[in-house]
């Protein structure tokens, strides 16, 4: 019997309809707490990239590594952790600074140069996109290692259309649909 194809539209509807809110704000931690919603996240984030030959999933701290691990398993790819500066990341030898994030200040990220090679096709996975500055920093890091940037997958999209298009972002839910 052939496997049942994943229904991305149904997963998106379920996430949109059941996404928990805390004080009117989308609660990613609440999605992670729900076994039913969590089971949808990895396949839904991975789905558009299944045929793109992704060899590595790049996941920036803090929630990126949780979501990135789910997607890496789905795509049978490795996971590359990117930590925020001044956090323990043994062997870190590359740093990249973002433009100001949604908080209004830049963020410095650290990584290990040997985690990516020119043969890698890399997908960035994170929980949100707002300004796109963290994603742009991840892309810069990937390309500085000679790897190919494939795109990005995020749970919540709060960015403008130009940012989403420029970085080839696949999102599961729009912020406005959750807070509507």
C-alpha positions, -999 to +999 in steps of 0.1 A: +000+000+000+014+034-010+019+060+018-007+087+021+007+120+008+010+148+034-018+173+031+000+207+036-032+227+032-050+207+059-020+210+083-019+248+077-056+251+084-053+230+116-023+251+129-041+283+120-073+272+137-057+257+168-026+279+173-026+289+210-025+325+220-012+340+252-026+375+259-036+378+222-001+368+210+008+336+190+024+311+214+050+289+196+057+271+229+020+262+231+023+246+197+053+226+209+033+215+240+005+200+219+013+165+207-012+168+178+001+202+166+038+192+171+032+162+149+023+185+120+051+210+123+081+190+109+063+176+079+045+209+071+078+229+073+096+204+052+070+197+025+079+223-001+116+214+001+113+176-003+127+176-038+153+203-034+181+180-023+185+197+011+216+182+028+216+205+059+191+224+080+205+256+096+187+264+128+194+297+147+189+298+184+166+299+203+136+279+189+152+272+156+171+241+167+138+225+180+120+231+147+151+225+127+156+190+142+120+180+132+126+192+096+161+176+093+146+143+102+118+147+076+143+156+049+170+131+060+194+160+063+219+170+090+213+198+115+236+228+118+232+247+151+238+285+151+241+300+185+238+335+197+270+352+206+285+346+241+268+311+243+288+279+245+294+266+210+326+245+210+347+252+179+328+283+168+350+301+143+325+321+123+304+351+134+278+371+116+259+401+127+224+408+117+208+441+109+185+453+137+159+426+146+123+432+156+138+443+190+156+472+173+191+459+179+214+436+159+221+401+169+255+383+166+254+346+157+282+321+159+288+289+140+314+264+130+328+267+095+333+230+090+296+223+095+289+235+060+307+228+027+303+239-009+284+206-015+257+215+009+222+227+000+209+244+031+174+252+044+170+277+072+143+268+098+131+292+125+099+300+144+092+335+131+101+359+104+095+396+111+122+419+097+141+392+079+174+404+095+182+371+113+173+351+081+196+374+061+224+368+085+219+330+082+220+333+045+252+353+046+267+327+069+257+298+046+270+315+015+303+325+032+309+288+037+304+282+000+271+263+006+239+269-014+210+286+003+178+268-007+152+288+012+136+292+046+108+276+065+091+293+094+060+287+115+048+324+117+051+350+090+050+386+102+072+400+074+064+421+044+059+404+010+092+417-004+112+401+024+094+368+021+100+367-016+136+378-015+145+349+010+121+323-005+103+318+028+077+291+033+055+298+063+028+278+080+006+307+093+004+344+089+005+365+120-025+385+109-046+354+106-038+344+142-044+378+157-071+389+132 
